[in-house]
Amino acid sequence: MSKRIDAHQHFWYFNAGEYTWIKGGMEAICRDFLPEHLAVEQEKIRFDGSIAVQARMSLEETKWLLDLSKEYLGIKGVVGYVDLCSPEVGGQLDRFISNPKLVGIRHVVHDEPDDEFMARPEFLKGLEAVCERGLSYDLLLFPKHLPLAIKVVERFPDMRFVLNHIAKPKIKAGIVSPWKTDLEKLASYENVSCKLSGMVTETNWEQWDSRDFTPYLDVVLDAFGPRRLMIGSDWPVCEVAGSYETVMGIVIEYVRGLSRDEEDHILGLSCLEWYGIEVVSAPFSNGAGLSDPQSGR
């Protein structure tokens, strides 16, 4: 069996002041989530590792995640944060680039009040610095941002982009357009891949069925093809709507109807290939002495 990799998850020591986006109704994730907790969940479904993705726009968190990756071999890569609009972005990247576990950068674009944020000259300059260092960029967007994302991708044909959470279509309302048309246009660029993640948070958290996601998964599969798709849990955020095993099961069950090669790519190979990861055949270690950038632990 090929390596099974979760392409999108987070770690944190919970602190309400640092994670202001965790609001009412999200009590299930108001606690610590660390590598040893993820290891238990991944063992249940026989997954081999993950990509740890930034949850705060903080250089300290990027350092913390990279430090964790040295202790826990199950962390195959880190998508971190640097201030892409800063004139010091090059130095910030160079601070972390020596760690081979740094595979990409992400900015929480969908929380920016300016819908044209990605068009800012300073942001584009930051992306140039990321591209020059051979890192990918994770696109965290709402459907309204897709037309601008297409223009950004056109500007950087040699850069790898990874669309997070299939661009968060309005699954709860059953809305497909114009998300479908814009996503298909984005997928026409071969330097863009997509994570099958973050879907359960876009529907009714208390009452959903795996069939709710099939129309959206069909669109994404047709647009990107299996070699540019990767499964992701969005754990622990997904816990507001379902357990790790249940949420990952949505995509695992969906791909059972595909060929073995297609299934292997979506469940792990695409992630490893896209992020350029050399797989280390080892489970999560029992590392100790974790440091927390918030508390000094």
N, C-alpha and C positions, 0 to 999 in steps of 0.2 A: 504493500500500500504506500502511495506517495505521502509526503509530509502534509499534515493538515494544519493550517495556520489561520488564526483569527487575525484578519487584517486591520481591525480597529477596536481598541479598548483603551480604558483609562485607569490610572491609579491615583489615589489621593488619601491623605490624612484629612478628614473632613473638618472644615472650619467655615462657618456660615459667613464670616466676613470676607473670606477669600473666594468662596464659590457662591457669588450673589445670584447666579442664574438658577440655582436650586431653590425653588419657591414652594408655596403651599401645594399640597397634594403629592409632593415628592419625598415624603418622609422615609420611604423605603431606602433611599440612597444617602440619607443624612448620617453616615458613619464612615469609618475607614474602609478602603478597598485596596488591598496590597497583593503582591505577587503570590504569596502563599494562599490567599483566598481564591485567586483565579486558578491556581494549579488544581485545587479540589474540583472546580467546575469543569475544567478541561479534561480531567481524568474520566469524568462521567461519559464524555462523548469521544474520547480518544483523540483529542487534538494535541499537537506537539509544541505549540508556542503561539506567539502573538506579536503584533506591532503595537507598541505603547504610544498613544497619541496625546499631545498636550491638551489640558483641560482649562488651563489658566494662561493668560498672555503674560508670561513671566520668564525671564532668563533663569531665575533660580529653579523653576520647575524643570526646565530643559536640562540643567545640570543634574538635578535629582534623578530624573528618568534615566539619563545616561549612566549615572552612578549605579542605579538599580540594575541596569543591563549588564554591568560587570559581575554582579553577584548572582543574578538569575539568568541562566542560559536560555530559559524559555522565552525571554524577551529577545526576539530575533532582530528587531529594529526599533528605532525611536523616531517619531515625527514630532519635532520640537517647535519651539517658538523663538523667533528673534524679531526685533522691531524693524519691519521692512521699510518703514518710513523714516528711519533714523539715518543721518549721515554716517553713523558709526556701524551700519549694518554689516559691512565687510569684516570689521574687527570682531563683532559679535559672532559671526559665523566661524571665523578663524579660531575663536576661543574653543569651539566644540568640534571642529571638522576633523581633528586628529583621532577622534573616537569613531571607529568604523561602524558602530551601531547607529550613528546618526544617518538616517536614510532620506529624510524629508523635512520640510518646514510647513507650518500651517498658521494662518491668521483667521480669527473668528469673524469672517466678513459678514455673516448674516446678522451679527449683533451691531454692526456699524449703522448709525442713523443716516449716513449718506449712502444712498443706493448706488452712487457712482464712485464709491471708494476705490475700486480696483483701477479706475481710470486716472487716479492721481499720479502725477509724474514721479513723486518720491516713492510711491508704492511700486511702480514699474521699474524704477531704478533698483529697488530692493530685490525684485524678482530677477533682474539681470545678475545680481551678486549671487543669488541662489543657483541660477543656471550655470554660471562660470565655475562653480564648485562641484558641479555634477550631481546636485541634489534634486529630488523631485519636489513638487509643490502640491499640497492637498487643498482642493477647492471645497470650502464649507459654505454652501449657498442655499438660498430659497429659489424656487422657480423663477421669480422675477429677476434674479441676477444672471440667469443663463445667457441672455443675449450679450451682455457685457463680457461674460466669461469666454464666449466664443471669440470676441475681438482680442482678448488677452492671449488666448491660445494661438490665434493667428499670428500674433506679434512674436511668439517664442516657439518657433517650429522645432527647435532642437531640445526643448525642455520637456520632461515628463510631468504630466499632470494627473492627479488622482481625484476624481469626483467623489465626495463623501455622501453617503446616505441617499443615493440616487437623486440628489438635489431636493429632497424633502417635499415631494408632491403632496397634494391635499387628499390623502387617502381616506380620511374620515368622511369627507364630503363626496368621495367618489369622482373627483375632478381629474381629468386626464389632459385636457388642452388648456393652454398652449404648452404645458410642460412637455408633452410627447414630441411635438414638432421641434422645440428648442433643444431637447436632449438629443434627438436624432441628428440635428445639425452639429452639436458639440461632438458627438460620437464619430462623425465623419472624419475627424482629425485623428490620425493614427497615434499621436503622442498623448492621447487621453485614455485613461482606464477608469473603472468605476467600482466602488464598494457597494455590495449588496448588504447594506447595514442601515440602522436608524429608522426602520420602517414602522416598528410598533409604536414609537412615540408620536407618529403622525396619524394615529387612528384612535379609537375609543380605548383608553387604557384598561378599562374594566371589562369590556366585552368586545372581543375581536375573534375572527376566525382566519386561519391560514389562507383560506380562499380569497380573503379581502385583498391580498397582495399579488395574486396571480396575474391580473391584468397589467400591473406595473412591472412585475418581473418579466413578463412576456415582451413588453416594450423594450426594456433594457437589454435583454438577451438578444433580441433581433438587432438592436442598434449597435451594441459593442461586440457581440460574439463572446464565447467562453474564455478565450485567451486574454481578454481585457476586462474580465470580471473577477472579483474576489469577495469571498464571504467575510463579513464582519459583524461582531455582536453589538458594538457600542455599549459593552458592559463597563461600568455598572449602571449607566443611564437606563439601559433596557429594563432594569429591575423594577421600574415604575409600572411596567406593563406585563412582565413575565420573567420567568427564571432564565438563566443563561442557556440551559439545555433546551427549554421550550422555544426561545427566540432563535437560537441557531438552527433548531429543527425546521424552521420555515424554509430556509434555503436548502438545507440538507435533503429534505423531502422533495423539494422542487427539482433538484438536479438529478434525482434518481432516474428520471426518464431520458437522460442524455447518455451519450457514449461514455465509456470509462475514462477516455482521455479528456473529454470536456468536463466531466465531473471532477477529475483530479486537478484540472487547472483552476476551476472556480473555488475548490475547497483548499487550495494551498499553493499550487505551482505558479499561478498568475501573480500572486502576491510576492513570492520569492523572486521570480524573474523580474517583475516590474521594479521592485526596490533594490534589485541587485544584491541579494543577500546570499552569503555562503552559509549553508545550513550546518549547524553543529548538532550532531546526534546526541543530545543529552536532555533530560527532563529539567524542570525547574529545580534549582538547588535549594538547599535549606539554609540559605545565607542568613546571617544575623547582623545586628548592628546597623540597621538601616538608618539613614539620616533623613530628617524631614526639613525642607527649607523654611517651613513656617514656624516650627517649634524648636528646632535644633536637635530633635531626636535622631 
